[in-house]
Amino acid sequence: MTTDTRTLTFERKIQAPAAELFRAFSNATALREWLSDVATVSPREGGRFYLAWNDGYYTSGTFTSLVPDEEVAFTWHSPVDPGPSAVRASLLPVDGGTRVLLEHSGLGAGPAWSETVSDLERAWPISLENLASVMETGEDLRFTRRPMLGITVSDFNADVAGQLGVPVAEGIRLDGVVSGMGAKAAGLQADDVLVSMAGRETVGWASLSDALASKQAGDTVEVVFYRGPEKHTAQMTLSGRPIPEIPETAQALAAALRERHAEIESELAAFFDGVSDAEAGYKP
């Protein structure tokens, strides 16, 4: 049995005060803003913490060091890892910002640890990049880089396949495509049936999500689909999620909301123009 361990070291300069980065590593709300989807923490030495992600991964541990504006350290133990490890984030002021030095230590060096180490080598740089983005611009890259196809979907089964002349009974039938997004640009249209994306079969919505799990906006993937009895292949560039411009002040936000409410009220009035009270009050 080997006792050899290894340490992964990551470094990122972030244009933010050390006090804000200390909070980012020790506050539950702040952790959810850049690292995990769920966070519960008790920020004191010996205090417990729990982090979880929507893909099913989770980890827990205890804080071993909390030096305000200088250092946060905690143990790390996920059930899918071969054993416990430890994380230390050192915050070093530099040139108007902060150098974050993150060390993930106590990782085994044997074959049982290879997948865990590989995952951490990939995940921590992505998370630190997102931390920098959140601190410097307020943009959560997990959201803004999330790929979109620009499709709406409808039912698909053997009966529908027969009506469309499609020779398969499993796939994702498009109800429509959105102008200005990847699916329309790739030439897809209503009643096309997606059967593969990025090399993975698409037999339902869940499988589509799996195919896009490692992709981000701007990536190009191959899509295979049926249009009637004919099978087609196309290259699709995944679209980014449209992000509205956020007003910088409360006054500007209030003005933008008043303007949007007026637009909605105008659209609603036009929609009901000529509709009687009896028709408008009908309960389906």
LINZI-V517995 format. One record per run of one state. SS is the DSSP state (A for helix, B for strand, O for the rest). FROM is the first residue (numbers start at 1). TO is the last residue. If there is no record, write none. Layout:
BEGIN
SS;FROM;TO
SS;FROM;TO
END
This chain:
BEGIN
O;1;4
B;5;14
O;15;17
A;18;26
O;27;27
A;28;34
O;35;37
B;38;41
O;42;47
B;48;52
O;53;57
B;58;67
O;68;70
B;71;77
O;78;84
B;85;94
O;95;96
B;97;108
O;109;110
A;111;137
O;138;140
A;141;144
O;145;147
B;148;148
O;149;150
B;151;154
O;155;157
A;158;164
O;165;171
B;172;177
O;178;181
A;182;185
O;186;192
B;193;197
O;198;199
B;200;201
O;202;204
A;205;212
O;213;219
B;220;227
O;228;229
B;230;237
O;238;238
B;239;239
O;240;249
A;250;271
O;272;276
A;277;280
O;281;284
END
